Amino acid sequence: MIKLFVDLDGTIAKFNVPNALERFDKEKGFFAGLGAYVGVEVLNELARNGNVFVISASPNEQADIDKMIWLEKYLPNIPKTNITLCRLGQNKAQIIEEKYSMKINNNCFLLDDYTKNLIEWESVGGKGIKRLTTISDNSRGLWKGATIKHLKELSQLFA
């Protein structure tokens, strides 16, 4: 059974707002106020089967609250049990394996805009998909795996 794990910031939530790096760890409501990328509704539809999960790094508890507000607004079909918020710098693959007592394998996909997370995911047996946006591209060629530009492409990959 295929499972899709999805990063939030910069992958499905628009993180390209003015002074984001200075604001995200201390501004109440910052994450809750981010917009969604076009096509996020595809994820919400895919989530109906129960095999879509969110794994997002967060700087603090206030950001956790804001991210949950964002998720309730844009992805209401993802159950809270399928949402994992970890701290910045933590290994997402390790967090998921511990939380769900599972071994990540080639049926476990991670959609993320950050190459380091994708490399860590694939190092334990999963498959990574890099989300390319105007602020997260692959111009340095560090990611050699699958990429998508538009979230709507997920409907063909996971239909």
Secondary structure, DSSP 8 states (H G I E B T S, - for coil): --EEEE--BTTTB---STTHHHHTTT-TTTTTT--B-TTHHHHHHHGGGS-EEEEEEESSHHHHHHHHHHHHHH-TTS-GGGEEEEETT--HHHHHHHHTT----TTEEEEES-HHHHHHHHHTT-EEEEE--SSS--TT----SEEESSTTHHHHH--
